[in-house]
Amino acid sequence: MLLHQQGSRIEVARPQVFSEKMEEVSTFINMARLYIRMKMMEEAATTQVAWVLSYVQGGVVEAWKDNLLNELAKGESEVDTVEKLFTKIRNDFGETSEEERKIKQLRTIEQGGRTCDEYVQELPGGVATRDDPSLKNSRRG
C-alpha cells in the first residue's frame, strides 16, 4: 500500500484529445492506459471509462461518443471495462492490422511531389502484381 501511495505522486502525462485520426489511436490508447495504471487503478471501471471518453472529442468521434454514452446509460453497451473501450476505439477508428498500417504509410510516401499511388499509376506498361513472374525475377537480382 505504501508503494502505491508513493507512486500516485508521480506526474504522468495525460493523453492528447482523440479526434478520430487513425494514426492517433495507438498513442491515445497507450497514454490513457498508462495514466490509468499510474493514477486511477483504484477507481471503478465506469469512472475509468468515463475519464477516457472525456478525451474523445470533435467531429465524427463526438457523435460516436454520444451514441456510446446513450448505450451505457440504457445498459445496452458491452463496454463495461476500459480495456473493452480501448478495443472498441481500436476496432472503430484504428488500423485493423499491422499490414494495413504499413500499406497506408507506403501510400503516403511522396516521390517528386507525387504520392506513391500517383507515381505507380504513371509507370509505363502498368504495374506488376505480387504474382507477376517478372517481378519475382527482378527481386532475385
Secondary structure, 3 states (H helix, E strand, C coil): CHHHHHHCCCCCCCCCCECCCHHHHHHHHHHHHHHHHHHCCCCCHHHHHHHHHCCECCHHHHHHHHHHHHHHHHCCCCCCCHHHHHHHHHHHHCCCCHHHHHHHHHHCCEECCEEHHHHHHCCCCCCCCCCCHHHHHHHHC
